[in-house]
Amino acid sequence: MNFSEINKLYFLGIGGIGMSAIARYFNSRGAEVFGYDKTETALTKKLVEEGMTIHYDEDPSKIPGGVDLVVWTPAVPREHLEMQYFIANNIPVKKRAEVLGIISRNNPTIAIAGTHGKTTTSSLVTHILRTGGILCTAFLGGIAQNYKSNYVEGNSDWVVVEADEYDRSFLQLSPKIAAIMSMDPDHLDIYGDVDKMHESGFMAFVQKVDINGSIYVKNTLAQFFENQKVETFGINQGQYRAERIRVEDGWFVFDFVAPVVGISWEAFPADFGGSVGNRSHGEIRFENVKTAMPGRHNIENAVAAAAIALQLGVTEEAIRKALTTFKGIKRRFQFIHRDDTTIFIDDYAHHPTEIRAAVGAAKELFPGKKLTGIFQPHLFSRTRDFQNGFAEELDKLDEIFLLDIYPAREKPIPGVTSDIIFNKMKNPNKHRVTLDNVLGFLKNKKIEVLMTIGAGDIDTVVEPIGEWLQGRG
């Protein structure tokens, strides 16, 4: 399909983070963009400000004439009246993943995959490349604070995308460079079990990488790709790695070590060996690299992003600058309020592994402080599949407020409520609450470090909680 001939598009589910990035891509190229979403949000309001037309009723009469292409997310059911209208009228419909796949075949693409870490890492890759003078285009799964958007327009050939494993979407991509950040069990409603997720998901994805391209894999996952040529990264292990990790004056500090093989040396002086060493020794080392991103999981993300940047010729100076100036992702360990007595952090974590990383980062940054969490489970199937893991990780908080499940695209599953997590928790300071009453409960508690955790509509209480904390003085 030739996108240059597409003049009018319609997005079914335009308010989704992945959908809106593609909508912004076409809007920036002068196409007319229309769309439907179930509810108005801050993001859809922003899209309207940018010139798109959006409505919130399931009403085919509001669909404009002359639509060239419909972009659809599986989060909108096929039974949707507007979807049925497009099918009945033979208007071309493509999944979001298909459209992103076409873009990736037309441009050299860097695709970041993983059940966790892909949004931060793809945003980091984007920021490091742009800091180093490679003005890539990027489709991100979150709002990058440096760019105030999930879509970044560039004028180089390179495109950075998130490779989403849900619904096997990433198998539509044809990347030149790929990274796999994690492969923890998730989306078992799609794959059936973790082995099938590995085989028909991630292992199939790496087969999509250009035969002359590069694949970066977390060192602990290398065993899954023994028949594939991969580069490994990690903490204290892997070809690209972080060593001597510590916290200094609010920064995470580490040494970045990389092999000399595979590095594009054109951007480096002939005698360059990094901060320490020489390329004749087989490795380079950048000492005392700083990042404001909390948590060891984010250091792994930084290592992977720096490895990709080195391959493309980005300098040590630019990598260092980018890591210190990266402001993070909205709702990824985002500081909402911070004063001498109280810290409030909002995080998108919706899987036990992500909760472990977020809570661990908070404990490392604020040792000895009371840690209070508000958690909203996301999806009935995920709650059912990982109830033990959720209970185990939430027990690590000093006090926990547990909300009802946010259903998203799913219908209820009999017997599956937040209570199956709550009843497995051993934490004596646990409470079942709702979005409507949680702030009232908080006002009677001692708050030192507070975290809102989850991927549903828990974000609607973030601003009221922040305003309450601000008003306390």
N, C-alpha and C positions, 0 to 999 in steps of 0.2 A: 504493500500500500504506500502510495506517495503522499506523505503528510502535507506537502506544499499545496496540494489540491484540495485540502480540507479547509473549508471556510466557516462552517457552522457546526459546533459540537454540542452534545447534550450529555451531562454526567448524572447517572443514577447513583446517588450516594456521594454527592460532590463534597460533603463536609468531612469525609474521611481523610486522614492525614496523607495517605498515599494518593488518593484520588485528587485532592486539592493541589498537590504538587504538579500533577500532569495537567490539570486545568490551568494552572499558572503558566506552564510551559507553552500551551497553545495560545493563551491570552496574550503572552508577551510577543508572540509572533503575528499578532493582528487578527486572529480568528475570533469569531463571535462565540462566546461560551455561555451556555445556559445549563441549569441543573436543578435537581430535586434533592432534598434531604429531609429526614424525619423531623428534625428540630433545628431551630436557629441557634447558633453558637457564636462565640467571639470570632472563630475562624471563618464561618460563613459570612458574618458581617464584614470582615476584612476583604473577603473575595468580592463582595458586592461593591465595596469602596474601590476596588481595583478595576471595576467595569463589568463584572459578570452579573447575570440575571438569575436569581434563585428563588424558588418557592418551596413551601413546606406542606402542601396538601397533595395527597395521592390523587391527582386530577389530570387525566390525559388532555383535557381542553386547554391546559396551560402550556402544553408543549408547542413551541413555535414551528412553523412550516419550514421546509427546506433544510432539515438537519442532514448533514453529510455522514456523520458518525456518532454513534452512541457509545460512551465508555461506561462500563458496568462493573460494580463490585459485588461479589457473591454475598456480601452482608445484606444486600437487598434481595429478597426472595424472588424467584422467577414468577410467582403468582401475582406479584405487584401489578396493579392496573396499568401503570405506565410501561412496564416491561412488556406486558401482553400487547399493548398498543404498537410498540416498535416491532414485535414479532409479526403481528397481523399485517402490518404495512410494509414488511420486507425492508425495513431500514437497517443498515449494517450495525451490528452490535459486537463490540469486542470487550473482553475483560481488561481490567486495568493492567494486569500482568502481560497480556498480549501486546498492548500499546507500548509498555516499557520495553518489551522484548524487541519490537521493531526499532525503537530508538537505539537500543544497545547493538543492533546489527548494523546500524548506519554510522556509528561512532565507536572509536576505541573506548571500552567501558571498564571501569573498576567496580566490581560487585562485592559487597560485604554481606556475608551470610552468617547465620548463627541464631540459636534460640534466645540468646542474650548478647548484648554488646554491639549489635549492628548499627543502631541509630547513632550512638556516640562515636563509634569508629568511622562510619561513613562521613559524619560531620567533621571529625578530626582530620581525616584524609583531605576533605575539601578545604579546610582552613589551612592546613600545612601546604598543600599545593598552591593555593592562591597567595599565601604569604611568600612562597618561593617563586612567584611569577607565572605559574601555570594556572590561567584563569578558567578552570574547569566549570562545567555545568553540573548541578547536583540535584538529585531527587531524594529527599530525606524523609525519614519516618518520624520526625519531630521538628519542633521549631528551634532552629539553631539561634542561640542568643546573639551571636556575632552578626547575623544577617537578618534577624527578625522574621525568618521565613523557613518553610520546608522545601522551598525551591530557590536555587541560586543560579542566576543566569551567567554564562561565561562565553568567551569568544575563542577559546582553544578547542581542539578536537575532542579532548578528554571529557568523559561523562562519568560521574560517580553515582551509583545507585545502591539502595538496599536490596538485597536478594532475599525475598520473603519466602519462608518455607511453608506458610499456611496455604492450603489448597494446591501445594506443589507449584506455586506461582513462579519460583525462581528457575524452573526448568524451561521457561520461555526465554531466558536471557542467553546471550552469547558474549561473555566477557573476555577481555584481553588479560585482565588481572583479577584474581578472586582471593578472598580471605574467608576463612571459616573460624569464627570466634568461639563457638560452643555448639554442642549437640545434645543438650539435656532433653529428656523426654518432654514433649509438648505436642499439642494438636493431635492427640491420639484418637480423637473423633474422626480425623482425616486418614491417619496412617494405620490405625489398628493397634500396633505395638511399637516399641522403641526400635526393634531390629528392622522393621519395615521403614520406619522413619529414617534410619541411617542408610538403608540400601536404596529405597526408591526415592529418597529425598536427597540427602547431602552427597552420597556417593554418586548418584546420578547427576547432581549439579556440577560436580567437578569435571565430568565428562563433557560438559558444555563449554569449558574454557578453551580458548584458542590453543591449537597444538603447539604454537610457539610462544604461548603466554606463560604467566606465572601464577602459582597457587601457594598462598601462605596459610598454614594450618597451626593452630595451637598445639604445642609440643605433645601434650597429653592425648591428643586425638590422632597423632601420626600413625598409630597402629591400624587405623581404619583405611589408610591410603597407601599401603605398602606397594601397591602396583602402580602408583602415580608418582611422578616427580614433584615433590613439594618442598617448600621452604618452611622451617618451623620457627615458632616464636614462643616466648613464655617468660616467667619470672625465675631466674637462676637456672634456666634450662632452655634449650633450643638454640638454633643458629643466630637468631636475633633475640636478645634478652635484656631484662633489667636486673641489675645487681646493686647491692648496698642500698636498699630502700630504707628511707627514714622520713620522719616528719620534722621540718625545721621552720619555725616562725609561720605556721599555717600553710606551708607548701609541702607537698610530697616531693621528695628529692631522690634521684636514682642515677646510676650510671647506665648508659645505653651502649650495648655491645653488638657489633654487627660483623659478619664475615666480609672480606674484601670481594669475594666472588659475587657477581650479580649486581654490584653497585655501579651506577653510571658515573664515571670519573670525570666526565667532561667539565663539570661545574667545580671541580676541586683542583687546587694547585698540585704540581707534580710530586711534591714531598709530603702531601697531606696524609696524616695517619690518624686524624681525629684528635681529641684532646690529649690522648695518651696512645703511644704505640706507633707502629708504622705498618703500612699495608703488606710489607714483606713478611710480617709475623702472622699473616693470615686473618687478623681481626683488627677492627678499629674500636675505639671506646670514646664516647662523649661523656665526660665526667660531670657530675652535679647538675643533671638536667632537672628542671623544675616544672611542676604542673600544679595548677590549683584544683584539679579534679580529685576528689577524695576517693580512697579505696584502692586496694591492690588490683581489683578487676579493671579499673580505669587505667592503671599503669600497663596492664597487658594490652588494653586497647591502644594506648599511646605507642607501645612498641610495634604493634602491627602496622599502625598508620605511618610511623617513621620508616619502617622497612620498605613500604610501598613508595614513599616519597624519595628515599634514597635511590631506588631503582630508576626513578624518573629524573634523577639529577638534581634534586633539591639539596641545598647546602646545609651544613651543620648549623650555621647562624640562623637560617630561616626556620629550621626545625625547632631550635631552642625558642626562638621568638614566638612561633605559632603555639607551642605548648604553654607558654606563660600568658599568652593573650587570649587563649580559647576560653570563652565564657560559659561553655556547656550548652545543654539542651533544656528547654522548658520541661519541667516535671521530671528531670533526671537529677536527683539530689539537688534540687533548686532551693537555695536559701530564700525564704519568704520574709523572715523577720530575724534580726540578730541584734541583741543589745548585751549589756554586761551581765544580765541574769538569765536571759531566755533565748533559746535558739528554736526556730521553726523551719523545718525542711519538708518539701513536698517531693514525692518520688513515685514514678509510674510502675514500680515493681509489682508484678502480678503472677509470679511463679516463685516457688520456694527458693530456688537458687538466687533469683534476683533479690528477694527479701533478705537472704543471708548476706549478700554483698552490701546492700544498703545499710542494714543494721550494723554489720561489721565495720563499715566505714565510719558510721556515727560513733561507735564505741572507741575506735582508734583515734578519731579527732577530738573527742570530748570524754576522756577517761574519767571515771568517778562521778559523772553526771547522771541523774535519773533520766532514763530514756522511756518516753511515753509514745505509743503508736496508735494510730487509727487505721484499720485495714478494711478494705472493701474487696471481697473475692470477686473475680471476673470469670464468668461462664459457669454454668452448672456442671458441664463435663469436666472442666479443669478442677473444680472444687472436689468433685467425686474422685477423680484420678489421683489427686495429690493432697488429699485431706491430711494424711499423716505428716507429710513434709511441711504443710502450712502450720500445723499445730506445733511441730518441733521448732520451726524458725520463729514463730510469734512468741513462744515461751521465753525466748532470749531477751525480750523487752521487759522492762521493769513493771510496766502497766500497759494493758492493751484494751482498746475499744474496738469491738468487732461489729461491722455493719452487715446488712443483708447482701445477698449475691446480686451483682449487676449482670443481667441476662445477656446483654448485647444481642447477638444474632440468634440466640437459642430459645427454645421453648422449655418450660420447667421439666425437670426430671423427678419423678415421684421419690420422696424420701431424701432428696438432696437440698439442704438448706445450709446456712452458715452454722447451724447447730452441730453439724457433724464435725466441723473443725473445733468449735467451742467445747464440745464434750470431751474431745481428746486432749485439750490443753491442760497442763498441770500448773500453769501460772495462777497463783492465788489472787492476783490483781487483774482479773479479766472481767469484762463487762459487755453485754449485748446491747447495742444502741441502734438508733436510726440516724439518717442524715438530719432529720428535723430536730432531734434532741441532743445530739452529741456535743454541741457547743455549751449547752446548759450543764452537762456533766463536767466538761473541762473546767468551767468556772469555779468548781468546788475542789479542784485538785491542784497539787503543787506541780508546776510545769517548769522543767529546766531545759530539756531537749525534747521537742515534740516532732513527730513525723506523721504526715498523711501518706498512706501507701495504697496504691491500686490504680487500675486502668479504666475504671468506669466513670460514673458522674460524681465521684468523691471530690473532683476538682471544684465542684460548686460550693464546697464549704471552705476552700482554701482562703479566699478573699475575706469572708466574715471572720475566720479565726485570726488571720493576719491583722485585720482592723482592731479586733478585741485586744490582741497582744500589744499593738501599737498604742492603744488608748490607755492601757494600764500604766504606761509611762515607765 
